[in-house]
Amino acid sequence: MRSASHQARRSALILACFAAIITLLLAGTWLATRARVEANQNAARAALLAQALPAGLFDNDLTASRQPLPEAAAWLLNGHAAANVYRASKAGQPSGVVFEAAAPNGYGGRIELLVGIAADGKLQGVRVVNHKETPGLGDYIDLSVSSWARQFVGRDSDTQRSWQVRKDGGDLDYVSGATISARAVAATVGRVADYFRDHRSALLQGTP
């Protein structure tokens, strides 16, 4: 019995040593690669943000300018309790913002967007960053698939009052048979534009 008990303790000690060594190796690997992973994530985020605002419109690091939206605004624009806005500036002066937004009612569900607006209120870019729309049908909303989203560029948040597709009485184009996708994105862009119009000063000063 004593021998069996001794063997059990020995086995447990060996397993504990192995677990400790593996934990240390994993921790070391995480520490060694953390900076690179964060750099890659920031680079990917910066590339997406740059598709929502033209490079000539800002000279600051957009990824570093991220600020959380108030909870009520996050629910309104993103459908979640948390969402961010990125503040662009050039030569120290505010030049625009990029919103994280989402349409909850795409044909395939939630459509996540980045919406860029210049300080003068004109839309600069709408970029779909995540969606589950039907390939070859509703996915035309994605800039990597078609140029459909470019029709938002130049529209003025101060004067545009209808953010609807032509089928619903607006002036936004859509693809026949895939109206739901375009309708969902258009409505969300409209909510973002209206929010910017009503909170422009605070947003540009970095206090959304």
PyMOL commands that set and color helices and strands:
alter all, ss='L'
color gray80, all
select helices_A, chain A and resi 2-50+55-57+62-65+71-78+138-141+148-152+166-168+179-204
alter helices_A, ss='H'
color red, helices_A
select strands_A, chain A and resi 66-68+84-90+93-106+109-118+123-130
alter strands_A, ss='S'
color yellow, strands_A
deselect
rebuild
show_as cartoon
